């Protein structure tokens, strides 16, 4: 603008002031354009309204209102220290070029309303800006020197008057010296172009004008001066660079040499050059998305307009100013040609467009195959079941039924279509027994594309009655042994389970010396033996080789390589494409059948890729799967090749609770890639994977990546973050195990609980007795004094006894330490220790009230000893995120399963951990009461509203079905450890007493106390409670007790395995069962299984023993050794 000034009514700090802003516009203000006047933020304009502001055009007032809905010529508003004036369209308010525009702000506004409010000046002295901008095209700034008062200093020289009379002349009075510098104000930058700008200002006295300027950030300055003394100053700058910010100061020097320099101001020359677009590319193209990239020679934003034609009806934008641009287009249609154009706009609103560009999305992939396809054979019927693929556009599964062989594809006319619905099972009835039926299950999507197909066959069979054999198992009636049995040739057991057999999933089989279908050498080496990782089988016949097999993962973006062992490693539950190049197969192919483990698939030809392929889902089990491909030609010739897949263990985020690993299912994991020695977050989008990502419900995770060096970080609410070691990936799989540690209680301000000394109300405590001292006193009192003294002197006199005692005392200390380790690892020593320190009341005295909660077995109703019960305080944010909350107290249950918490008001949640049990209970998840147990707790929050409340919820826990708690071998090992630990503890007590007598000193006496303590701890932990009576298992024929019989107790409603025992050498067993119904099974190799059903204890009030006498009948075998 040509000129701009502001004439405030006062410049004093913190004073209310009117403003009269006058400026000349060289361009004019058209209808629909806006003018903005922005005060520095230190001014207070909060009280201003539309009535406090008037606008004039060359002194003529324009009519104003708060909007343009009426006939007013301008609308006025003020917000955030900015006055916005909009010239209304169609009301004759347009302002012509070179007009002087005036804006009155404050009580001086009297045209369209009466102003009553004023602008308050800043509280601190200084130079403050008032800037003028808007869409009308002009701009400028005014500096107001706020501070001091409004007085003006005046100096003058006054001549002396005549003295009268003779009128003689006198000497003049000397004038005051001028030492005040000019006051600079109203600095305005106007007429800014790409290479020039005008700077103007005013001073309160005449002075010489100088402007010093430089590109902001540069140290090289330039100066322009104007000779002569003026109060209105104007200097033009030229030769400036386009689109560049300049800094400047103005200086005025009066005739007395007093100089004043302004603070540093800035302006930016106009940028009228459009950005230059180059290197346009389309990357990461999939069936539904594509990424458009390009570069510009200056920072600019990013916009991609796209559509099915060059009319571009869609767009995606990124407002970030950058040189390298990347915009992701999503929700695209598969196999479609798209037109697009890129647009970049710089900060000066200069725009650049590209020419029309095109790209084509990938064709939609056919859906993956169904997995876990199985068939159940029945009388005149077959039942198929499977798991559908996860494709979002899946519509259904076409199932073909064929006779004489598998279908060749989804359109095989020799077969019948028996289903096209989207289901997970199919029952075929009315079939002919003894006839083999071949099925192909083909998933298909909305586009009508079919998966390659999963195959299965089955033969309906009539049910057969079992005919009892009159022979004995492996033995003739004359007692001779069947030679085939003697040489160890295995015989086949019937495939169908009898009514006596418990459900196969209700008992854990690992450790029972039987390698079942669900077990492998990797998952259960006890039963199946440990085997070396197999090497690739390679070609079996024909020209195919294992090198022809291609394994593709990560949306077919990564090709898996064979390891040095000759196998291909894959992640469980991931999608895998197995392919063979069309060039590796001869002409005249009839079918290509792929078998992976127990699943069979057809391979289809993809003409575009020139590949025979099949897509499948890897099972969620760590095992080794054999891969076989059988190519059948029309001529009847076959070709085949075999290889192996190794399903590796996925990554896992876990914590350790009471010595056991537990999932951290709320964790988030982030993958970092080492690029040039620097860790950066790995971009998973080109590989169709997320990073970061949340772990699965079982806390597992994994990525397929290009080989390289990586690291993984894991974090979760309430845990310290952790980072894996550096991973040198050579098999394209990232799957580390990461341990997270709970944030320490003191770090979260959690109450650290001291050992409890509280006694619940109404409890009477008995005095504790010193068991160890009583035992020693009894021992010494029982010895005859004279005999003991003589014997002791004789022993001490033996050669080497003193030396032996000297050596053995430290050995006893070491043995005590070893006992602690064994008890910690194999038994519940740590919970017992915690029990001792956190609940001494429960440890030493028996409860005489019912003011406690009980942790009990959900099925047998028996109390659970040494269970760790933790109390968490739950905050609202914890409830929102599902976090446990803050740990505030913990208890360990006594033999009666009892515990209690005395807590202040608040919201709490309880958690229970005990090896061999599961919390919360699935068995009683819907129950509020359970017989004598009221207020059954399932993990919900507990509200405490008053002081001194005792939390005593009854908590059921389910017996674990895990192999390590139920396998017969594990039970026998624990029984052996109990006996061994009890013997070691007792030996330690005797040895420590003997050596304390031989060499009495402080340390040996201490060892006696330690060994006695360890003995009673061992009795408490490892010596099982002796039942009142025993049940005994006999041989039916010989009436002799049978050892090593596997006895199991089941709950019949859900077929839950409650407990497993193995009979001892006397054939004994004993189960403690509470009020419920049960059934029991007894198994031993070479004998028929016996089942006792029902066992009804539902009428009992307290747990009682189940000790029936049971007989097992030896399996009968024919002469040929068949059952």
HELIX and SHEET records of a PDB file:
HELIX    1   1 UNK A   50  UNK A   52  5                                   3    
HELIX    2   2 UNK A  483  UNK A  486  1                                   4    
HELIX    3   3 UNK A  525  UNK A  528  1                                   4    
HELIX    4   4 UNK A  546  UNK A  548  5                                   3    
HELIX    5   5 UNK A  582  UNK A  584  5                                   3    
HELIX    6   6 UNK A  685  UNK A  687  5                                   3    
HELIX    7   7 UNK A  745  UNK A  748  5                                   4    
HELIX    8   8 UNK A  771  UNK A  781  1                                  11    
HELIX    9   9 UNK A  785  UNK A  797  1                                  13    
HELIX   10  10 UNK A  801  UNK A  826  1                                  26    
HELIX   11  11 UNK A  829  UNK A  838  1                                  10    
HELIX   12  12 UNK A  840  UNK A  844  1                                   5    
HELIX   13  13 UNK A  876  UNK A  881  1                                   6    
HELIX   14  14 UNK A  963  UNK A  966  1                                   4    
HELIX   15  15 UNK A  968  UNK A  998  1                                  31    
HELIX   16  16 UNK A 1002  UNK A 1022  1                                  21    
SHEET    1   A 5 UNK A   3  UNK A   6  0                                        
SHEET    2   A 5 UNK A  19  UNK A  24 -1                                        
SHEET    3   A 5 UNK A 100  UNK A 105 -1                                        
SHEET    4   A 5 UNK A  53  UNK A  57 -1                                        
SHEET    5   A 5 UNK A  60  UNK A  61 -1                                        
SHEET    1   B 2 UNK A  16  UNK A  17  0                                        
SHEET    2   B 2 UNK A 119  UNK A 120 -1                                        
SHEET    1   C 6 UNK A  64  UNK A  65  0                                        
SHEET    2   C 6 UNK A  74  UNK A  79  1                                        
SHEET    3   C 6 UNK A  82  UNK A  87 -1                                        
SHEET    4   C 6 UNK A  34  UNK A  39 -1                                        
SHEET    5   C 6 UNK A 126  UNK A 133 -1                                        
SHEET    6   C 6 UNK A 140  UNK A 146 -1                                        
SHEET    1   D 3 UNK A 184  UNK A 190  0                                        
SHEET    2   D 3 UNK A 197  UNK A 215 -1                                        
SHEET    3   D 3 UNK A 222  UNK A 237 -1                                        
SHEET    1   E 4 UNK A 184  UNK A 190  0                                        
SHEET    2   E 4 UNK A 197  UNK A 215 -1                                        
SHEET    3   E 4 UNK A 245  UNK A 253 -1                                        
SHEET    4   E 4 UNK A 259  UNK A 261 -1                                        
SHEET    1   F 4 UNK A 184  UNK A 190  0                                        
SHEET    2   F 4 UNK A 197  UNK A 215 -1                                        
SHEET    3   F 4 UNK A 245  UNK A 253 -1                                        
SHEET    4   F 4 UNK A 265  UNK A 268 -1                                        
SHEET    1   G 3 UNK A 277  UNK A 283  0                                        
SHEET    2   G 3 UNK A 290  UNK A 307 -1                                        
SHEET    3   G 3 UNK A 314  UNK A 329 -1                                        
SHEET    1   H 4 UNK A 277  UNK A 283  0                                        
SHEET    2   H 4 UNK A 290  UNK A 307 -1                                        
SHEET    3   H 4 UNK A 337  UNK A 345 -1                                        
SHEET    4   H 4 UNK A 351  UNK A 353 -1                                        
SHEET    1   I 4 UNK A 277  UNK A 283  0                                        
SHEET    2   I 4 UNK A 290  UNK A 307 -1                                        
SHEET    3   I 4 UNK A 337  UNK A 345 -1                                        
SHEET    4   I 4 UNK A 357  UNK A 360 -1                                        
SHEET    1   J 3 UNK A 371  UNK A 378  0                                        
SHEET    2   J 3 UNK A 381  UNK A 387 -1                                        
SHEET    3   J 3 UNK A 425  UNK A 428 -1                                        
SHEET    1   K 9 UNK A 416  UNK A 419  0                                        
SHEET    2   K 9 UNK A 394  UNK A 403 -1                                        
SHEET    3   K 9 UNK A 436  UNK A 445 -1                                        
SHEET    4   K 9 UNK A 454  UNK A 459 -1                                        
SHEET    5   K 9 UNK A 599  UNK A 602 -1                                        
SHEET    6   K 9 UNK A 589  UNK A 596 -1                                        
SHEET    7   K 9 UNK A 624  UNK A 633 -1                                        
SHEET    8   K 9 UNK A 638  UNK A 648 -1                                        
SHEET    9   K 9 UNK A 538  UNK A 541 -1                                        
SHEET    1   L 9 UNK A 416  UNK A 419  0                                        
SHEET    2   L 9 UNK A 394  UNK A 403 -1                                        
SHEET    3   L 9 UNK A 436  UNK A 445 -1                                        
SHEET    4   L 9 UNK A 454  UNK A 459 -1                                        
SHEET    5   L 9 UNK A 599  UNK A 602 -1                                        
SHEET    6   L 9 UNK A 589  UNK A 596 -1                                        
SHEET    7   L 9 UNK A 624  UNK A 633 -1                                        
SHEET    8   L 9 UNK A 638  UNK A 648 -1                                        
SHEET    9   L 9 UNK A 568  UNK A 571  1                                        
SHEET    1   M 5 UNK A 558  UNK A 559  0                                        
SHEET    2   M 5 UNK A 549  UNK A 553 -1                                        
SHEET    3   M 5 UNK A 575  UNK A 581 -1                                        
SHEET    4   M 5 UNK A 611  UNK A 617 -1                                        
SHEET    5   M 5 UNK A 604  UNK A 606 -1                                        
SHEET    1   N 3 UNK A 660  UNK A 663  0                                        
SHEET    2   N 3 UNK A 651  UNK A 657 -1                                        
SHEET    3   N 3 UNK A 700  UNK A 701 -1                                        
SHEET    1   O 3 UNK A 660  UNK A 663  0                                        
SHEET    2   O 3 UNK A 651  UNK A 657 -1                                        
SHEET    3   O 3 UNK A 737  UNK A 739  1                                        
SHEET    1   P 3 UNK A 678  UNK A 681  0                                        
SHEET    2   P 3 UNK A 668  UNK A 675 -1                                        
SHEET    3   P 3 UNK A 693  UNK A 694 -1                                        
SHEET    1   Q 4 UNK A 678  UNK A 681  0                                        
SHEET    2   Q 4 UNK A 668  UNK A 675 -1                                        
SHEET    3   Q 4 UNK A 708  UNK A 715 -1                                        
SHEET    4   Q 4 UNK A 722  UNK A 723 -1                                        
SHEET    1   R 4 UNK A 678  UNK A 681  0                                        
SHEET    2   R 4 UNK A 668  UNK A 675 -1                                        
SHEET    3   R 4 UNK A 708  UNK A 715 -1                                        
SHEET    4   R 4 UNK A 727  UNK A 729 -1                                        
SHEET    1   S 2 UNK A 703  UNK A 704  0                                        
SHEET    2   S 2 UNK A 733  UNK A 734 -1                                        
SHEET    1   T 2 UNK A 719  UNK A 720  0                                        
SHEET    2   T 2 UNK A 741  UNK A 742 -1                                        
SHEET    1   U 4 UNK A 898  UNK A 899  0                                        
SHEET    2   U 4 UNK A 853  UNK A 857 -1                                        
SHEET    3   U 4 UNK A 954  UNK A 959  1                                        
SHEET    4   U 4 UNK A 917  UNK A 918 -1                                        
SHEET    1   V 4 UNK A 898  UNK A 899  0                                        
SHEET    2   V 4 UNK A 853  UNK A 857 -1                                        
SHEET    3   V 4 UNK A 954  UNK A 959  1                                        
SHEET    4   V 4 UNK A 936  UNK A 937  1                                        
SHEET    1   W 4 UNK A 886  UNK A 892  0                                        
SHEET    2   W 4 UNK A 868  UNK A 873 -1                                        
SHEET    3   W 4 UNK A 906  UNK A 913 -1                                        
SHEET    4   W 4 UNK A 942  UNK A 944 -1                                        
SHEET    1   X 2 UNK A 901  UNK A 903  0                                        
SHEET    2   X 2 UNK A 949  UNK A 951 -1                                        
SHEET    1   Y 3 UNK A1068  UNK A1069  0                                        
SHEET    2   Y 3 UNK A1031  UNK A1035 -1                                        
SHEET    3   Y 3 UNK A1110  UNK A1112  1                                        
SHEET    1   Z 4 UNK A1056  UNK A1062  0                                        
SHEET    2   Z 4 UNK A1046  UNK A1051 -1                                        
SHEET    3   Z 4 UNK A1077  UNK A1083 -1                                        
SHEET    4   Z 4 UNK A1090  UNK A1096 -1                                        
SHEET    1  BA 2 UNK A1071  UNK A1073  0                                        
SHEET    2  BA 2 UNK A1104  UNK A1106 -1                                        
END                                                                             
